[in-house]
Amino acid sequence: MKKNVLAILLALCLCAVLLPTSALAADDGFVVSNGVLTAYNGPGGHVTIPSTVKEIRGFAPYQDQSITSVTIPSSVTRIGNNAFQGLQALTEITIPDSVTFIGSYAFQDCRQLAKATLPATLDLLDSYAFADCPALTGVTLPRTVKNMSSNVFSNTPWVKAQGEFPTVDGILYAYNGNGSNVTVPQGVTKIVCTFEEAFAESSPITSITIPEGVTDICPSAFMSCVSLKNVTLPSTLKHLGSSAFWGCTALESVVLPNGLTALEDQMFWGCTALKDVTIPSSVASIDSLCFVSDSSYKDGHMTGIPLSGITIHGAAGSAAERFAKHTGYSFVADQSAVGLPAKEGTAYPATQTVTVVDTHYDETLAQDVTTKTPVTFYCYALKDPATGYLTNYVKLRDVAKALDGTLRGFNVGWDGAISIVDGDPYQPNGTEMLQSLTGEQPYVVSEMQVNMYSLPVILDSILLTDANGGGHTYVKLRDLGRVINFNVAWRDGGIVIDTWDAYTDAD
């Protein structure tokens, strides 16, 4: 009997020795939950991240001096905000091609980091990702990077080695000159804010001409160009980023080209000399803080202080006209209505399942915890008459209910207009997540005033009416993501709302 017990114990010990290293991940210092690495508490030196990890949201403590090198496996697709920030002894990093997202401040302040090789499949390289790395002289930057935010490589030697218009395959990454009348070279197709926010804080610039062919201009591109009076934008432009002209106090007028679909957050913040703005009929959404001189706080909530004396030029019946009406700006209907969406039509019933990904700090576990909650929305879709493609619209209150208690929760109220209050707990009214309507329904473009930060916000929205005369406002999920600042992405075969990541057009 004793021999049998000893044999069993010996076998168990042998099995324990032969356990694969992934089963002992916790003993190696890795804290991994559902494929998300949230912390590393190991001895340092060379660190190999387990192949079970799909996303890195946390690593070593800030200014850790023990980690000298890191191997990232090909299982990883996302490197989150601040993931490797401040690793003082890290000298080189190679990021595998499986990674499509590198978050803000991911490698910021890695004092000895000299070389960084970035993946060819990168969709987004977010702000300050490699900023303040004083040893960084070698960067392998693939031409295939789709979107890059502001100040990615600011305060690094690599920045200083670039020319006046550093461009890779048509992508202009910065302006390193000091001229007053600036003309961007032909051949540029995209202006991406990676070094010093493109032209930002270039006080000598009084005028700038962006050539035809440019389709995308990054957020904060011309921020604090305090002498900028004239800007010429191309007809090919499809996206102009948030805060693009923030603090351009000398800018008096601007003509926005047809093809833009949204005027984003803080686009003309502080442009106190601005008097005339031409908004094309293609613009369907205008953020509430787009035209403000400043902001203040009232009853614990931010309130925008609107710019005054502005005349809006646009097409009759456009979002520009609705915005002027709600803000009290003068409106001149002197623009073409070509491309203006239909004011009414047929909406088609649909459902859309979305995974809400939320990250919060758990005091009991003393670490960040990520939850994933599937939510099914009852939607209505509009059909593009030219292509037949369907675009889903979701109920505003359904989204508020789905995000209640998350990092990007908001409330929806009524005070003579629909009000969106960012950060407040949601107060339900009983209509959430219900299939209020069935079958095809007539719709009209919603002209209902929506306020956020006590200012009007124009959303691409439609209004459907039920049998009892009740109105239901449906909006585009991505539009709401932009104004609330949560990301909407296609990930692992499905749509994801990620409350941790800021809104981006990358997906």
C-alpha positions in Angstrom: 0.0 0.0 0.0 2.8 2.4 1.0 4.5 1.7 -2.3 1.4 2.5 -4.3 1.0 5.9 -2.5 4.7 6.7 -3.1 4.4 5.8 -6.7 1.3 8.1 -7.1 3.1 10.9 -5.4 6.2 10.5 -7.6 4.0 10.5 -10.7 2.3 13.7 -9.6 5.6 15.4 -9.0 6.9 14.3 -12.4 3.7 15.7 -14.1 4.2 19.0 -12.3 7.8 19.2 -13.6 6.6 18.5 -17.1 3.8 21.1 -17.1 4.1 23.5 -20.1 5.5 27.0 -19.3 2.1 28.6 -20.3 0.5 26.9 -17.4 3.0 28.5 -15.1 2.5 32.0 -16.5 1.5 33.4 -13.1 4.8 32.1 -11.6 6.7 33.9 -14.3 5.3 37.2 -13.2 2.7 37.7 -16.0 -0.8 38.7 -15.1 -3.0 37.6 -18.0 -6.8 37.5 -18.2 -8.7 36.4 -21.3 -5.6 37.0 -23.4 -5.0 40.5 -22.1 -1.7 41.1 -20.3 -2.2 43.7 -17.6 1.0 43.4 -15.6 4.5 41.9 -15.3 6.0 41.3 -11.9 9.0 39.2 -12.9 12.8 39.6 -12.4 13.4 41.6 -15.6 16.3 41.2 -17.9 15.2 39.7 -21.2 11.4 39.1 -21.0 9.5 36.9 -23.4 5.8 37.5 -23.4 3.7 34.3 -23.5 2.1 33.2 -26.8 -1.3 33.2 -25.0 -1.3 37.0 -25.0 -3.4 38.8 -27.6 -3.3 42.3 -26.2 -0.9 44.2 -23.9 -2.6 46.8 -21.7 0.0 47.0 -19.0 3.5 45.9 -18.4 6.1 46.9 -15.8 5.8 49.9 -13.4 6.7 53.4 -14.8 10.5 54.0 -14.8 11.3 50.3 -14.3 15.0 49.8 -14.7 15.2 46.0 -14.7 13.8 45.1 -18.2 16.5 45.3 -20.9 14.7 43.6 -23.8 11.3 42.3 -24.7 10.1 39.6 -27.2 6.6 40.2 -28.3 4.9 37.0 -29.8 3.0 37.0 -33.1 -0.2 36.3 -31.1 -0.3 39.9 -30.0 -2.5 42.2 -32.1 -2.8 45.3 -29.9 -0.4 47.3 -27.7 -2.4 49.5 -25.4 -1.9 53.0 -24.0 1.1 53.4 -21.7 1.9 49.7 -22.1 5.8 50.0 -22.0 6.0 53.6 -20.9 9.1 54.6 -19.0 11.1 51.4 -19.3 14.5 53.0 -18.5 16.8 50.1 -19.6 15.0 49.0 -22.8 17.3 49.6 -25.8 15.6 48.1 -28.8 12.1 46.9 -29.7 10.8 44.9 -32.7 7.0 44.8 -32.9 5.6 41.8 -35.0 3.5 42.3 -38.0 0.5 40.8 -36.2 0.1 44.1 -34.2 -2.4 46.5 -35.8 -2.7 49.1 -33.0 -0.1 50.9 -30.8 -1.7 53.1 -28.2 -0.8 56.6 -26.9 2.4 56.8 -24.8 3.1 53.1 -25.4 6.9 53.6 -25.4 7.1 57.2 -24.2 10.1 58.1 -22.0 12.1 54.9 -22.7 15.3 56.7 -22.1 17.7 54.2 -23.7 15.5 53.1 -26.5 17.7 53.5 -29.6 15.9 51.5 -32.3 12.2 50.7 -33.0 10.9 48.5 -35.8 7.2 49.0 -36.5 4.9 46.4 -38.1 3.8 46.7 -41.7 0.1 46.0 -40.8 -0.3 48.9 -38.4 -3.7 50.6 -38.6 -3.1 53.2 -35.9 0.0 54.6 -34.2 -1.4 56.8 -31.5 -0.2 60.1 -30.0 3.1 60.3 -28.1 3.8 56.6 -28.6 7.6 57.1 -28.9 7.9 60.6 -27.6 10.6 61.8 -25.2 13.0 58.9 -26.1 16.4 60.9 -26.2 18.4 57.9 -27.6 16.0 57.1 -30.5 17.9 57.4 -33.7 16.7 54.4 -35.8 13.0 54.0 -36.7 11.7 51.5 -39.3 8.5 53.1 -40.4 6.6 51.1 -43.0 4.8 52.9 -45.8 1.7 50.9 -45.0 0.9 52.6 -41.7 -2.7 53.8 -42.1 -3.2 56.4 -39.4 -0.8 58.2 -37.1 -1.7 60.7 -34.4 0.1 63.7 -33.0 3.6 63.9 -31.5 4.4 60.2 -32.0 8.1 60.8 -32.2 8.4 64.3 -30.6 11.6 65.1 -28.7 13.7 62.4 -30.3 16.9 62.7 -32.4 15.1 60.9 -35.3 12.8 63.9 -35.8 15.7 66.3 -36.2 17.2 64.1 -39.0 14.2 64.7 -41.3 14.0 67.3 -44.1 11.6 70.3 -44.5 8.7 68.1 -45.8 9.5 64.5 -44.6 7.4 62.3 -46.8 7.1 58.5 -47.2 5.0 57.2 -50.1 2.9 60.3 -50.3 2.4 60.6 -46.6 3.7 63.9 -45.1 4.7 63.4 -41.5 5.7 66.9 -40.5 6.8 70.4 -41.4 10.3 71.3 -40.3 10.6 74.6 -42.1 10.2 78.2 -41.0 8.5 79.9 -44.0 5.6 82.3 -43.9 3.8 81.3 -47.1 3.9 77.6 -47.3 2.9 75.4 -50.2 2.8 71.6 -49.6 4.5 69.7 -52.4 2.6 68.0 -55.1 2.3 64.2 -54.6 1.4 64.4 -51.0 -1.9 62.4 -50.4 -2.1 62.5 -46.6 -0.9 64.8 -43.8 -0.3 62.8 -40.7 0.7 64.3 -37.3 3.5 62.2 -36.0 6.4 64.5 -35.1 5.3 68.0 -33.9 1.6 67.9 -34.9 2.5 68.6 -38.6 2.4 72.5 -38.9 1.3 73.1 -35.3 2.9 76.0 -33.4 4.6 77.3 -36.5 4.1 81.0 -35.7 5.8 82.4 -38.9 3.2 80.8 -41.2 0.6 83.3 -42.5 -0.8 81.2 -45.4 -0.7 77.6 -46.4 -1.8 75.8 -49.6 -2.7 72.1 -49.5 -2.4 70.6 -53.0 -5.0 68.6 -54.8 -4.7 64.9 -54.1 -4.6 65.3 -50.3 -7.4 63.3 -48.8 -6.7 63.3 -45.1 -5.4 65.9 -42.6 -4.7 64.8 -39.1 -6.0 66.2 -35.8 -4.3 69.4 -34.5 -2.5 69.8 -37.9 -2.4 73.7 -37.7 -2.8 74.1 -34.0 -1.7 77.4 -32.5 -0.4 78.8 -35.9 -1.2 82.2 -34.4 -0.3 84.2 -37.6 -2.2 81.9 -40.0 -4.7 84.1 -42.0 -5.3 82.1 -45.2 -5.6 78.4 -45.8 -6.5 76.7 -49.2 -7.9 73.2 -48.9 -8.1 70.8 -51.8 -11.4 69.5 -53.3 -10.0 66.0 -52.7 -10.1 66.3 -48.9 -12.3 63.7 -47.2 -11.2 64.0 -43.6 -10.1 67.0 -41.5 -9.1 66.0 -37.9 -10.3 67.4 -34.6 -8.6 70.6 -33.3 -7.2 71.1 -36.8 -7.2 75.0 -36.4 -7.2 75.1 -32.6 -5.9 78.5 -31.4 -5.4 80.0 -34.9 -6.3 83.4 -33.6 -5.7 85.3 -36.9 -7.7 83.0 -39.2 -10.6 85.1 -40.6 -12.3 82.8 -43.1 -12.2 79.2 -44.4 -13.8 77.3 -47.2 -14.3 73.7 -46.4 -14.4 71.4 -49.5 -17.3 69.2 -50.6 -16.4 65.6 -49.5 -16.0 66.3 -45.8 -18.7 64.5 -43.8 -18.1 65.8 -40.3 -16.7 68.8 -38.5 -14.9 67.3 -35.5 -14.3 68.3 -31.9 -12.6 71.7 -31.2 -11.8 72.2 -34.9 -12.0 76.0 -34.6 -11.5 76.3 -30.9 -10.2 79.8 -30.0 -10.3 81.2 -33.6 -11.5 84.5 -32.3 -11.0 86.4 -35.7 -13.1 83.9 -37.6 -16.0 85.5 -39.4 -16.9 83.4 -42.5 -17.1 79.6 -42.8 -18.3 77.7 -45.9 -19.7 74.3 -45.0 -20.5 72.0 -47.9 -23.7 69.9 -48.2 -21.7 66.7 -47.7 -21.2 67.6 -44.0 -23.8 65.7 -42.0 -22.3 66.1 -38.4 -20.9 69.0 -36.5 -19.5 68.6 -33.0 -20.7 70.9 -30.2 -17.2 72.3 -29.4 -16.3 72.9 -33.0 -16.8 76.7 -32.8 -15.9 77.9 -29.3 -13.7 80.6 -27.9 -13.1 78.8 -24.6 -14.9 76.6 -22.0 -15.9 76.8 -18.4 -17.4 74.6 -15.7 -21.0 75.0 -14.4 -22.5 72.7 -11.8 -19.6 70.3 -12.3 -20.0 70.0 -16.1 -18.0 71.6 -18.9 -19.8 74.3 -20.9 -18.6 75.7 -24.2 -18.4 79.5 -24.8 -19.4 80.0 -28.5 -17.5 82.1 -30.9 -19.5 85.2 -32.0 -20.2 87.1 -35.2 -19.8 84.1 -37.5 -21.6 83.8 -40.9 -22.1 80.3 -42.2 -22.3 79.7 -45.9 -24.0 76.5 -47.0 -26.9 74.8 -48.9 -30.5 75.2 -47.9 -31.7 72.3 -45.9 -28.2 71.2 -45.0 -26.7 70.3 -41.6 -24.9 73.7 -41.9 -28.2 75.5 -42.0 -29.5 73.5 -39.0 -26.3 74.3 -37.1 -26.6 78.0 -37.8 -30.2 78.0 -36.7 -29.5 76.3 -33.4 -26.5 78.5 -32.6 -27.9 81.8 -33.8 -25.2 82.3 -36.4 -26.1 84.2 -39.7 -26.7 81.8 -42.6 -26.3 82.4 -46.3 -27.7 79.8 -48.7 -25.2 80.3 -51.5 -23.8 76.8 -51.9 -24.8 73.9 -54.1 -27.1 71.2 -52.6 -25.5 68.5 -54.7 -24.8 65.5 -52.5 -27.3 66.6 -49.9 -28.9 63.4 -48.3 -32.6 62.7 -48.9 -34.7 64.4 -46.3 -37.1 61.4 -46.1 -37.4 57.8 -47.3 -37.7 54.2 -46.2 -35.7 52.7 -43.3 -35.2 49.0 -43.1 -35.2 46.9 -39.9 -32.0 45.3 -38.8 -30.1 44.0 -35.8 -26.5 44.6 -34.9 -24.6 42.8 -32.2 -21.7 44.8 -30.7 -19.2 43.8 -28.0 -18.7 46.6 -25.4 -15.1 46.4 -24.1 -14.6 48.3 -20.9 -11.5 48.6 -18.7 -11.6 49.7 -15.1 -9.4 49.6 -12.0 -10.4 46.9 -9.5 -9.3 47.9 -6.1 -9.7 44.4 -4.7 -7.3 43.0 -7.3 -5.2 46.2 -7.4 -5.1 46.0 -11.2 -7.0 47.0 -14.4 -9.8 44.6 -15.3 -11.2 44.3 -18.8 -14.8 43.2 -19.4 -16.4 42.2 -22.7 -20.2 42.4 -22.9 -22.2 41.5 -26.0 -25.1 43.9 -26.8 -27.7 43.5 -29.5 -29.2 46.7 -30.9 -32.5 46.9 -32.8 -31.5 49.1 -35.7 -32.9 50.8 -38.8 -30.8 51.0 -41.9 -30.8 53.4 -44.9 -29.9 52.2 -48.3 -27.5 54.1 -50.5 -29.4 54.5 -53.8 -26.2 54.4 -55.9 -24.5 51.3 -54.3 -27.3 49.5 -52.5 -25.2 49.4 -49.3 -27.0 49.6 -46.0 -25.9 51.9 -43.1 -27.2 51.1 -39.7 -28.6 53.7 -37.3 -29.1 52.8 -33.6 -31.3 54.4 -30.9 -29.5 57.1 -28.9 -31.0 55.8 -25.6 -29.9 52.2 -26.4 -26.3 53.2 -26.7 -26.5 55.2 -23.5 -28.0 52.1 -21.7 -25.3 49.8 -23.1 -22.5 52.1 -21.9 -24.0 52.9 -18.5 -21.4 52.4 -15.8 -18.5 52.2 -18.2 -15.6 54.6 -18.7 -17.6 56.5 -21.5 -21.1 56.4 -19.9 -23.4 59.3 -20.6 -27.0 60.4 -19.9 -29.7 61.4 -22.3 -32.3 64.0 -21.2 -34.8 66.5 -22.4 -34.9 70.3 -21.6 -36.7 71.5 -24.7 -34.0 69.8 -26.7 -32.3 66.4 -26.4 -29.3 66.7 -24.1 -26.3 64.5 -23.9 -24.4 64.8 -20.6 -21.0 63.1 -20.8 -19.9 61.2 -17.7 -23.3 61.2 -15.9 -25.1 58.0 -14.9 -27.8 57.1 -17.4 -31.4 57.6 -16.3 -33.6 55.1 -18.2 -37.2 55.9 -19.4 -38.2 52.3 -20.1 -37.8 52.4 -23.9 -34.3 51.0 -24.0 -33.4 47.8 -25.9 -37.0 47.3 -27.0 -38.1 46.6 -30.6 -40.4 49.6 -30.7 -41.0 49.3 -34.4 -41.2 46.4 -36.9 -40.9 46.2 -40.6 -40.0 48.9 -43.1 -40.7 52.4 -41.8 -40.8 55.9 -43.2 -38.2 58.2 -41.8 -37.3 61.9 -41.9 -34.0 63.5 -41.3 -34.1 64.5 -37.7 -34.0 68.3 -37.2 -34.4 67.9 -33.4 -32.0 70.0 -31.5 -29.4 68.0 -29.6 -27.2 69.8 -27.0 -23.9 68.7 -25.5 -21.8 70.9 -23.2 -24.7 73.3 -23.5 -24.1 73.8 -27.2 -25.8 72.4 -30.2 -24.3 69.2 -31.8 -25.5 68.1 -35.2 -25.6 64.3 -35.6 -26.4 62.4 -38.7 -29.7 61.2 -37.4 -33.1 60.0 -38.5 -36.5 60.2 -36.8 -39.0 57.3 -36.9 -42.5 57.6 -35.4 -44.4 54.8 -33.7 -48.2 54.1 -33.8 -48.7 56.2 -30.7 -47.0 59.2 -32.2 -43.8 58.7 -30.2 -40.6 59.8 -31.9 -37.5 57.7 -31.8 -34.1 59.2 -32.7 -31.6 56.9 -34.4 -27.9 57.9 -34.9 -24.8 56.5 -36.5 -22.8 54.6 -33.9 -19.5 56.0 -35.1 -20.8 59.6 -35.0 -21.8 59.1 -31.4 -18.3 57.5 -30.7 -16.7 60.6 -32.1 -18.6 63.1 -29.9 -18.5 60.9 -26.7 -14.9 59.8 -27.6 -15.2 56.0 -27.5 -13.7 53.9 -30.3 -15.8 51.8 -32.7 -13.8 49.1 -34.5 -14.0 45.9 -36.4 -12.1 43.3 -34.3 -12.0 39.5 -34.3 -14.8 39.3 -36.8 -17.2 41.7 -35.1 -18.0 45.3 -34.1 -16.5 46.5 -30.9 -17.1 49.5 -28.7 -13.9 50.1 -26.8 -14.3 52.6 -24.0 -10.6 52.7 -23.2 -9.5 53.7 -26.6 -10.2 57.2 -28.0 -12.2 57.6 -31.1 -10.3 57.1 -34.4 -11.1 56.8 -38.0 -8.7 53.9 -38.4 -11.3 51.1 -38.5 
